[in-house]
Amino acid sequence: MRGYAIPSKQKIMTIGEQVKAMRNDAGLTATKLCELAGIETNRPRQYISNIENNKQTISFEQLRKLCDACGYDIKLIKIEK
């Protein structure tokens, strides 16, 4: 599993920012990410873009699938309370 560190003095990244960081680190296009995650949508680029730009919420299960597809442990996702 991969991981990335979020410096403690910086604000916590949004879920979308974290998804984008994982996808970029894994070297995946939005289309390939959806394919590997088993997420079926007619517009995968738009779907991932909306998540990364915090325009669309996702379920825990969808987030888990995206993490798995990028090779990340979902426990690394930081959620601001």
C-alpha positions as CSV (number, residue, x, y, z in Angstrom):
1,M,0.0,0.0,0.0
2,R,1.2,3.5,-0.8
3,G,0.9,6.5,1.5
4,Y,1.5,10.1,1.5
5,A,2.1,12.4,4.4
6,I,0.1,15.5,5.2
7,P,2.3,17.9,7.2
8,S,0.6,18.5,10.5
9,K,0.8,22.3,10.3
10,Q,-1.1,22.5,7.0
11,K,-4.8,22.3,6.8
12,I,-6.3,19.0,6.2
13,M,-6.9,18.3,2.5
14,T,-10.5,17.8,1.4
15,I,-11.6,14.3,0.3
16,G,-11.5,15.5,-3.3
17,E,-7.9,16.8,-2.9
18,Q,-6.8,13.6,-1.4
19,V,-8.4,11.6,-4.2
20,K,-6.7,13.7,-6.8
21,A,-3.3,13.3,-5.0
22,M,-3.8,9.5,-4.9
23,R,-4.8,9.3,-8.5
24,N,-1.8,11.5,-9.6
25,D,0.6,9.6,-7.4
26,A,-0.7,6.3,-9.0
27,G,-0.3,7.8,-12.5
28,L,-3.9,7.0,-13.4
29,T,-6.2,8.9,-15.7
30,A,-9.7,9.5,-14.4
31,T,-11.0,7.0,-16.9
32,K,-8.5,4.3,-15.8
33,L,-9.3,5.0,-12.2
34,C,-13.0,4.4,-12.7
35,E,-12.2,1.2,-14.7
36,L,-9.9,-0.2,-12.0
37,A,-12.3,0.8,-9.2
38,G,-15.2,-0.9,-11.0
39,I,-17.2,2.3,-11.0
40,E,-19.4,2.4,-14.0
41,T,-20.5,5.8,-15.3
42,N,-21.0,7.2,-18.8
43,R,-18.7,10.1,-18.1
44,P,-15.8,8.9,-15.9
45,R,-13.6,12.0,-16.4
46,Q,-16.5,14.2,-15.3
47,Y,-17.3,12.0,-12.4
48,I,-13.8,12.0,-11.0
49,S,-13.3,15.7,-11.8
50,N,-16.5,16.5,-9.8
51,I,-15.2,14.4,-6.8
52,E,-11.7,16.0,-7.0
53,N,-13.2,19.5,-7.1
54,N,-15.6,18.8,-4.3
55,K,-18.7,19.2,-6.5
56,Q,-19.9,15.7,-5.8
57,T,-20.1,13.6,-2.6
58,I,-19.2,10.0,-2.6
59,S,-20.1,7.1,-0.4
60,F,-17.6,5.3,1.8
61,E,-17.8,2.3,-0.5
62,Q,-16.9,4.4,-3.5
63,L,-14.0,6.0,-1.7
64,R,-12.8,2.6,-0.6
65,K,-12.9,1.4,-4.3
66,L,-10.9,4.5,-5.4
67,C,-8.3,3.9,-2.7
68,D,-8.0,0.3,-3.6
69,A,-7.6,1.1,-7.3
70,C,-4.8,3.6,-6.5
71,G,-3.1,1.1,-4.1
72,Y,-3.8,3.2,-1.0
73,D,-5.1,2.1,2.4
74,I,-8.4,3.9,3.1
75,K,-7.1,4.5,6.7
76,L,-4.8,7.1,5.2
77,I,-7.7,9.3,4.2
78,K,-8.0,12.2,6.6
79,I,-11.4,13.5,7.4
80,E,-11.8,16.9,8.9
81,K,-14.3,17.0,11.8
